[in-house]
Amino acid sequence: MAEKLAINGGMRLIPEGFIKPWPPIDDVDIKYVVDSLKQTLHAFGPNCREFEKEFASWNGNKFAITTNSGTAALHMAVAACDCGAGDQVIVPAYSWSSSATCVLHHNCIPVFVDIDFDTMNIDTKKIESAITEKTKAIIVVHLHGLAVNMDDVLSIARKYNLKVIEDCCQAHGAEFKGKKVGLWGDCAAFSFNQNKCLCSGEGGMFVTDNEEIYKKALTLWSFGETRTPSEKRDYHAYALGWMYRNNDLTAAFGRAQLTKLDRYLEIQRENASALTEELKGTKGIILPYEPPNHRHNWYNYTIRLIPEEFGWKKQPQIFRNAVMKAIQAEGAKVSVWQNFILPRMTVFQAKNAYGKGCPWSCQYSKPVVYDPDTYVVAQRHTDTHFGMTEPLRAPNNVEVAKMVGKAIKKVLENIDSLDIEKLGTS
Ligand SMILES: Cc1ncc(COP(=O)(O)O)c(C=O)c1O
């Protein structure tokens, strides 16, 4: 039976306030943060040190350095892997901008590889053809909480003697073959920003099991003062450094959230299964795929639309935008994660990182061409996807997940009542 969609003036399916915001804040968070305020070291303080130890232990790493963002940790990873001026680093064509700009931060050149449509991760079959004599490292991004097939990546890395950096910013607790991400490559970066599975407001963590890499990462973390805050500072820049340290309040918040992380991840997995169950068999959509040997953390549950199944033959993003707006009007918090594939972003098209063409024009660089039309899979994904984070996060439960599924189905079953052209282009 046809139902009037909320976007056409009907009743919205999910009432205001039904989906709870992320992250839940309880007495544990308040205690940690207030205790931090009550002590006197507010810069890199005791909570930072404890957070490093506790996170390293939670993930199983030997070394951890807490940073003020995931991007800082990524830049430290590029430097710690000895990537220098003009060296090329392989990155997926679809990710957060800083998965690739962290390479530019160290005067290195990103080289993009298309993604695999099913997993949305870098297509490991296409990595080898992107390797040149300039390639120094591969950055794998465990996108949306699904681990990259690390057997494939490590066998290529071994063959060509390349370093492997894991961008785990979205992938806390995700596993490949029963082993957590952040334990596979030479080093890894996690993010703790607002939307991440472990939220401390902003913040990040660099992790590694290699002492030499750990020490190299430390050299740029705090003004190039190669002495750490645990040693006596001499305020001398021994190397080029940045200010990537975390602060005590943020680390206190992160520690509090870490005590609850395993339970939150369990809830996310339960909610994702409930949503999959609700949506299974729905016409015109592709549900996210969890290959065997992978354990998703469901950071972002991403759906792709098949516009042709609804008779839509024009640009797919118009159809997607219209459908997404109608779902949002039903009260389900869904959104497009990225509107641009990375090689299409202006910084790469205009090669305008440091001005005057640098670092691409550096005498140590070899020319690279960024032709966005060659990343057809990443583009198809970008144009047809929408996803969600908050509805599947604690304290939301399977009831919420199912309601979101019902909102999606309500829109798809009543698609004929949508003015796709108008909605999708406005
Ligand atoms: C895949 C990925 N890499 C890197 C980052 C950067 O993390 P941050 O915002 O903490 O710098 C993010 C998130 O913002 C991300 O999603």
The ligand as an SDF file (V2000), in Angstrom:
LIG
                    3D

 16 16  0  0  0  0  0  0  0  0999 V2000
   40.0840    7.3450    7.1270 C   0  0  0  0  0  0  0  0  0  0  0  0
   40.4850    8.5610    7.9030 C   0  0  0  0  0  0  0  0  0  0  0  0
   41.7780    8.9190    7.9270 N   0  0  0  0  0  0  0  0  0  0  0  0
   42.1910   10.0060    8.6080 C   0  0  0  0  0  0  0  0  0  0  0  0
   41.3060   10.7770    9.3320 C   0  0  0  0  0  0  0  0  0  0  0  0
   41.8210   11.9690   10.0690 C   0  0  0  0  0  0  0  0  0  0  0  0
   41.6080   11.8940   11.4550 O   0  0  0  0  0  0  0  0  0  0  0  0
   41.5780   13.2620   12.3010 P   0  0  0  0  0  0  0  0  0  0  0  0
   40.3120   13.9720   11.9560 O   0  0  0  0  0  0  0  0  0  0  0  0
   41.6170   12.8000   13.7210 O   0  0  0  0  0  0  0  0  0  0  0  0
   42.7830   14.0300   11.9230 O   0  0  0  0  0  0  0  0  0  0  0  0
   39.9400   10.4460    9.3350 C   0  0  0  0  0  0  0  0  0  0  0  0
   38.9150   11.2020   10.0600 C   0  0  0  0  0  0  0  0  0  0  0  0
   38.7550   12.3580   10.1680 O   0  0  0  0  0  0  0  0  0  0  0  0
   39.5210    9.3110    8.6000 C   0  0  0  0  0  0  0  0  0  0  0  0
   38.2290    8.9620    8.5520 O   0  0  0  0  0  0  0  0  0  0  0  0
  1  2  1  0
  2  3  1  0
  2 15  2  0
  3  4  2  0
  4  5  1  0
  5  6  1  0
  5 12  2  0
  6  7  1  0
  7  8  1  0
  8  9  2  0
  8 10  1  0
  8 11  1  0
 12 13  1  0
 12 15  1  0
 13 14  2  0
 15 16  1  0
M  END
$$$$
